[in-house]
Amino acid sequence: MMPASARIDALHVATAALAGVEYLLTQNCTHIANARELRRVYRLLDELGLSGMLICTPIEFLGGDDHDT
């Protein structure tokens, strides 16, 4: 599902899912934490019975963004 150049990113997500990680925080918005990829990643994890992990950036996890004052 990810390009060959992103196999380490795919391994990162797969390892976290198999380990039962509840939250995967990542700064990788190219292959992991972006709306287009997340939809596909979540669908695949659900099909494999590994749903339930939340993937987001640290800023999203903390409930803010760079524009909060």
N, CA, C and O atoms as CSV, one atom per row, in Angstrom:
chain,resi,resn,atom,element,x,y,z
A,1,MET,N,N,0.815,-1.190,0.000
A,1,MET,CA,C,0.000,0.000,0.000
A,1,MET,C,C,0.854,1.246,0.000
A,1,MET,O,O,0.444,2.267,-0.553
A,2,MET,N,N,2.043,1.195,0.611
A,2,MET,CA,C,2.972,2.333,0.594
A,2,MET,C,C,4.030,2.070,-0.477
A,2,MET,O,O,4.305,0.917,-0.811
A,3,PRO,N,N,4.613,3.126,-1.006
A,3,PRO,CA,C,5.657,2.911,-2.018
A,3,PRO,C,C,6.848,2.167,-1.429
A,3,PRO,O,O,7.067,2.187,-0.218
A,4,ALA,N,N,7.608,1.516,-2.287
A,4,ALA,CA,C,8.775,0.743,-1.838
A,4,ALA,C,C,9.746,1.595,-1.023
A,4,ALA,O,O,10.397,1.095,-0.105
A,5,SER,N,N,9.838,2.859,-1.355
A,5,SER,CA,C,10.749,3.750,-0.629
A,5,SER,C,C,10.286,4.005,0.807
A,5,SER,O,O,11.044,4.535,1.620
A,6,ALA,N,N,9.046,3.628,1.119
A,6,ALA,CA,C,8.494,3.863,2.452
A,6,ALA,C,C,8.342,2.563,3.247
A,6,ALA,O,O,7.534,2.499,4.173
A,7,ARG,N,N,9.104,1.538,2.899
A,7,ARG,CA,C,8.918,0.260,3.596
A,7,ARG,C,C,9.258,0.347,5.078
A,7,ARG,O,O,8.679,-0.391,5.875
A,8,ILE,N,N,10.173,1.222,5.474
A,8,ILE,CA,C,10.462,1.409,6.900
A,8,ILE,C,C,9.245,2.036,7.590
A,8,ILE,O,O,8.930,1.683,8.726
A,9,ASP,N,N,8.567,2.954,6.917
A,9,ASP,CA,C,7.355,3.553,7.468
A,9,ASP,C,C,6.265,2.490,7.640
A,9,ASP,O,O,5.577,2.464,8.660
A,10,ALA,N,N,6.114,1.629,6.656
A,10,ALA,CA,C,5.129,0.550,6.734
A,10,ALA,C,C,5.478,-0.400,7.877
A,10,ALA,O,O,4.592,-0.853,8.602
A,11,LEU,N,N,6.754,-0.699,8.036
A,11,LEU,CA,C,7.198,-1.568,9.129
A,11,LEU,C,C,6.899,-0.921,10.481
A,11,LEU,O,O,6.500,-1.605,11.424
A,12,HIS,N,N,7.089,0.373,10.574
A,12,HIS,CA,C,6.801,1.131,11.795
A,12,HIS,C,C,5.330,0.964,12.186
A,12,HIS,O,O,5.031,0.651,13.338
A,13,VAL,N,N,4.419,1.168,11.249
A,13,VAL,CA,C,2.994,1.043,11.511
A,13,VAL,C,C,2.637,-0.409,11.843
A,13,VAL,O,O,1.900,-0.664,12.796
A,14,ALA,N,N,3.151,-1.347,11.072
A,14,ALA,CA,C,2.843,-2.764,11.291
A,14,ALA,C,C,3.329,-3.241,12.658
A,14,ALA,O,O,2.611,-3.950,13.362
A,15,THR,N,N,4.528,-2.859,13.025
A,15,THR,CA,C,5.080,-3.265,14.322
A,15,THR,C,C,4.244,-2.704,15.464
A,15,THR,O,O,3.946,-3.411,16.427
A,16,ALA,N,N,3.867,-1.435,15.358
A,16,ALA,CA,C,3.041,-0.818,16.393
A,16,ALA,C,C,1.685,-1.514,16.492
A,16,ALA,O,O,1.201,-1.774,17.593
A,17,ALA,N,N,1.076,-1.813,15.356
A,17,ALA,CA,C,-0.239,-2.467,15.353
A,17,ALA,C,C,-0.154,-3.866,15.959
A,17,ALA,O,O,-0.995,-4.243,16.776
A,18,LEU,N,N,0.846,-4.623,15.566
A,18,LEU,CA,C,1.004,-5.979,16.092
A,18,LEU,C,C,1.325,-5.987,17.582
A,18,LEU,O,O,0.978,-6.933,18.289
A,19,ALA,N,N,1.986,-4.934,18.060
A,19,ALA,CA,C,2.336,-4.834,19.477
A,19,ALA,C,C,1.162,-4.339,20.321
A,19,ALA,O,O,1.250,-4.305,21.548
A,20,GLY,N,N,0.074,-3.958,19.672
A,20,GLY,CA,C,-1.091,-3.488,20.402
A,20,GLY,C,C,-0.971,-2.065,20.904
A,20,GLY,O,O,-1.619,-1.694,21.883
A,21,VAL,N,N,-0.147,-1.261,20.242
A,21,VAL,CA,C,0.026,0.134,20.628
A,21,VAL,C,C,-1.296,0.877,20.446
A,21,VAL,O,O,-1.962,0.730,19.421
A,22,GLU,N,N,-1.666,1.666,21.438
A,22,GLU,CA,C,-2.918,2.410,21.372
A,22,GLU,C,C,-2.765,3.713,20.588
A,22,GLU,O,O,-3.666,4.101,19.844
A,23,TYR,N,N,-1.627,4.386,20.755
A,23,TYR,CA,C,-1.361,5.654,20.066
A,23,TYR,C,C,-0.009,5.574,19.374
A,23,TYR,O,O,0.997,5.251,20.006
A,24,LEU,N,N,0.019,5.864,18.090
A,24,LEU,CA,C,1.269,5.951,17.345
A,24,LEU,C,C,1.473,7.416,16.982
A,24,LEU,O,O,0.785,7.955,16.115
A,25,LEU,N,N,2.424,8.049,17.653
A,25,LEU,CA,C,2.728,9.448,17.376
A,25,LEU,C,C,3.853,9.496,16.365
A,25,LEU,O,O,4.868,8.819,16.524
A,26,THR,N,N,3.677,10.291,15.329
A,26,THR,CA,C,4.679,10.391,14.285
A,26,THR,C,C,4.692,11.793,13.688
A,26,THR,O,O,3.667,12.471,13.617
A,27,GLN,N,N,5.855,12.196,13.272
A,27,GLN,CA,C,6.008,13.454,12.551
A,27,GLN,C,C,5.991,13.201,11.043
A,27,GLN,O,O,6.079,14.141,10.253
A,28,ASN,N,N,5.878,11.949,10.650
A,28,ASN,CA,C,5.902,11.568,9.245
A,28,ASN,C,C,4.530,11.805,8.612
A,28,ASN,O,O,3.653,10.943,8.668
A,29,CYS,N,N,4.359,12.956,8.024
A,29,CYS,CA,C,3.080,13.299,7.395
A,29,CYS,C,C,3.066,12.964,5.903
A,29,CYS,O,O,2.074,13.220,5.220
A,30,THR,N,N,4.143,12.403,5.406
A,30,THR,CA,C,4.191,12.003,4.005
A,30,THR,C,C,3.539,10.645,3.802
A,30,THR,O,O,2.674,10.500,2.938
A,31,HIS,N,N,3.939,9.647,4.586
A,31,HIS,CA,C,3.449,8.291,4.383
A,31,HIS,C,C,2.574,7.759,5.500
A,31,HIS,O,O,1.953,6.709,5.340
A,32,ILE,N,N,2.506,8.450,6.623
A,32,ILE,CA,C,1.744,7.891,7.742
A,32,ILE,C,C,0.629,8.824,8.199
A,32,ILE,O,O,-0.545,8.491,8.040
A,33,ALA,N,N,0.957,9.959,8.751
A,33,ALA,CA,C,-0.042,10.825,9.405
A,33,ALA,C,C,-0.603,11.894,8.471
A,33,ALA,O,O,-0.486,13.088,8.747
A,34,ASN,N,N,-1.202,11.470,7.386
A,34,ASN,CA,C,-1.928,12.423,6.543
A,34,ASN,C,C,-3.279,11.818,6.178
A,34,ASN,O,O,-3.422,10.596,6.128
A,35,ALA,N,N,-4.240,12.645,5.931
A,35,ALA,CA,C,-5.619,12.199,5.753
A,35,ALA,C,C,-5.776,11.162,4.649
A,35,ALA,O,O,-6.534,10.204,4.801
A,36,ARG,N,N,-5.077,11.341,3.556
A,36,ARG,CA,C,-5.208,10.406,2.433
A,36,ARG,C,C,-4.677,9.021,2.803
A,36,ARG,O,O,-5.317,8.014,2.499
A,37,GLU,N,N,-3.522,8.961,3.452
A,37,GLU,CA,C,-2.928,7.676,3.828
A,37,GLU,C,C,-3.631,7.044,5.024
A,37,GLU,O,O,-3.818,5.828,5.058
A,38,LEU,N,N,-4.020,7.854,6.000
A,38,LEU,CA,C,-4.644,7.299,7.204
A,38,LEU,C,C,-5.899,6.508,6.887
A,38,LEU,O,O,-6.125,5.444,7.463
A,39,ARG,N,N,-6.698,7.005,5.996
A,39,ARG,CA,C,-7.923,6.284,5.618
A,39,ARG,C,C,-7.575,4.885,5.125
A,39,ARG,O,O,-8.230,3.913,5.503
A,40,ARG,N,N,-6.563,4.776,4.293
A,40,ARG,CA,C,-6.147,3.477,3.747
A,40,ARG,C,C,-5.512,2.600,4.818
A,40,ARG,O,O,-5.779,1.399,4.881
A,41,VAL,N,N,-4.670,3.198,5.663
A,41,VAL,CA,C,-4.008,2.448,6.729
A,41,VAL,C,C,-5.045,1.894,7.697
A,41,VAL,O,O,-5.004,0.713,8.042
A,42,TYR,N,N,-5.974,2.737,8.138
A,42,TYR,CA,C,-7.008,2.282,9.070
A,42,TYR,C,C,-7.870,1.181,8.460
A,42,TYR,O,O,-8.228,0.225,9.147
A,43,ARG,N,N,-8.206,1.306,7.178
A,43,ARG,CA,C,-9.008,0.278,6.511
A,43,ARG,C,C,-8.268,-1.062,6.504
A,43,ARG,O,O,-8.853,-2.102,6.805
A,44,LEU,N,N,-6.979,-1.028,6.158
A,44,LEU,CA,C,-6.195,-2.261,6.128
A,44,LEU,C,C,-6.075,-2.867,7.522
A,44,LEU,O,O,-6.258,-4.072,7.692
A,45,LEU,N,N,-5.772,-2.048,8.510
A,45,LEU,CA,C,-5.655,-2.563,9.877
A,45,LEU,C,C,-6.968,-3.185,10.337
A,45,LEU,O,O,-6.965,-4.221,11.003
A,46,ASP,N,N,-8.071,-2.569,9.992
A,46,ASP,CA,C,-9.381,-3.117,10.349
A,46,ASP,C,C,-9.604,-4.467,9.673
A,46,ASP,O,O,-10.079,-5.406,10.310
A,47,GLU,N,N,-9.267,-4.570,8.390
A,47,GLU,CA,C,-9.418,-5.831,7.659
A,47,GLU,C,C,-8.571,-6.938,8.273
A,47,GLU,O,O,-8.940,-8.111,8.213
A,48,LEU,N,N,-7.435,-6.568,8.863
A,48,LEU,CA,C,-6.532,-7.548,9.479
A,48,LEU,C,C,-6.867,-7.809,10.944
A,48,LEU,O,O,-6.183,-8.586,11.609
A,49,GLY,N,N,-7.916,-7.164,11.446
A,49,GLY,CA,C,-8.301,-7.348,12.839
A,49,GLY,C,C,-7.397,-6.614,13.815
A,49,GLY,O,O,-7.290,-6.997,14.980
A,50,LEU,N,N,-6.747,-5.559,13.339
A,50,LEU,CA,C,-5.803,-4.807,14.161
A,50,LEU,C,C,-6.248,-3.364,14.362
A,50,LEU,O,O,-5.421,-2.477,14.570
A,51,SER,N,N,-7.542,-3.134,14.300
A,51,SER,CA,C,-8.027,-1.760,14.434
A,51,SER,C,C,-7.933,-1.299,15.880
A,51,SER,O,O,-7.761,-2.103,16.795
A,52,GLY,N,N,-8.049,-0.009,16.065
A,52,GLY,CA,C,-8.049,0.554,17.406
A,52,GLY,C,C,-6.875,1.471,17.690
A,52,GLY,O,O,-6.904,2.216,18.669
A,53,MET,N,N,-5.844,1.436,16.860
A,53,MET,CA,C,-4.687,2.302,17.067
A,53,MET,C,C,-4.974,3.678,16.470
A,53,MET,O,O,-5.468,3.784,15.347
A,54,LEU,N,N,-4.664,4.722,17.220
A,54,LEU,CA,C,-4.803,6.084,16.731
A,54,LEU,C,C,-3.441,6.561,16.260
A,54,LEU,O,O,-2.469,6.516,17.014
A,55,ILE,N,N,-3.364,7.016,15.020
A,55,ILE,CA,C,-2.128,7.541,14.447
A,55,ILE,C,C,-2.289,9.042,14.303
A,55,ILE,O,O,-3.234,9.516,13.673
A,56,CYS,N,N,-1.360,9.789,14.888
A,56,CYS,CA,C,-1.437,11.243,14.799
A,56,CYS,C,C,-0.072,11.857,15.084
A,56,CYS,O,O,0.864,11.171,15.496
A,57,THR,N,N,0.018,13.154,14.857
A,57,THR,CA,C,1.254,13.868,15.201
A,57,THR,C,C,1.215,14.197,16.690
A,57,THR,O,O,0.139,14.205,17.288
A,58,PRO,N,N,2.361,14.467,17.295
A,58,PRO,CA,C,2.367,14.842,18.710
A,58,PRO,C,C,1.497,16.060,19.006
A,58,PRO,O,O,0.834,16.106,20.043
A,59,ILE,N,N,1.491,17.037,18.115
A,59,ILE,CA,C,0.674,18.238,18.312
A,59,ILE,C,C,-0.812,17.877,18.321
A,59,ILE,O,O,-1.565,18.370,19.161
A,60,GLU,N,N,-1.234,17.021,17.392
A,60,GLU,CA,C,-2.630,16.586,17.370
A,60,GLU,C,C,-2.969,15.837,18.651
A,60,GLU,O,O,-4.047,16.026,19.216
A,61,PHE,N,N,-2.058,14.992,19.108
A,61,PHE,CA,C,-2.275,14.200,20.323
A,61,PHE,C,C,-2.476,15.103,21.538
A,61,PHE,O,O,-3.305,14.818,22.403
A,62,LEU,N,N,-1.724,16.174,21.594
A,62,LEU,CA,C,-1.819,17.095,22.728
A,62,LEU,C,C,-2.989,18.058,22.606
A,62,LEU,O,O,-3.263,18.824,23.530
A,63,GLY,N,N,-3.688,18.025,21.462
A,63,GLY,CA,C,-4.902,18.806,21.308
A,63,GLY,C,C,-4.686,20.226,20.854
A,63,GLY,O,O,-5.548,21.074,21.085
A,64,GLY,N,N,-3.582,20.518,20.223
A,64,GLY,CA,C,-3.349,21.877,19.760
A,64,GLY,C,C,-2.638,21.895,18.431
A,64,GLY,O,O,-2.423,20.864,17.793
A,65,ASP,N,N,-2.283,23.093,18.036
A,65,ASP,CA,C,-1.459,23.256,16.847
A,65,ASP,C,C,-0.546,24.442,17.062
A,65,ASP,O,O,-0.601,25.081,18.113
A,66,ASP,N,N,0.277,24.745,16.103
A,66,ASP,CA,C,1.251,25.822,16.228
A,66,ASP,C,C,0.607,27.193,16.350
A,66,ASP,O,O,1.291,28.159,16.687
A,67,HIS,N,N,-0.690,27.304,16.088
A,67,HIS,CA,C,-1.364,28.603,16.095
A,67,HIS,C,C,-2.083,28.895,17.407
A,67,HIS,O,O,-2.654,29.972,17.579
A,68,ASP,N,N,-2.056,27.924,18.346
A,68,ASP,CA,C,-2.692,28.159,19.643
A,68,ASP,C,C,-1.923,29.204,20.423
A,68,ASP,O,O,-0.696,29.273,20.355
A,69,THR,N,N,-2.662,30.019,21.169
A,69,THR,CA,C,-2.005,31.030,22.020
A,69,THR,C,C,-2.409,30.854,23.450
A,69,THR,O,O,-1.963,31.607,24.315
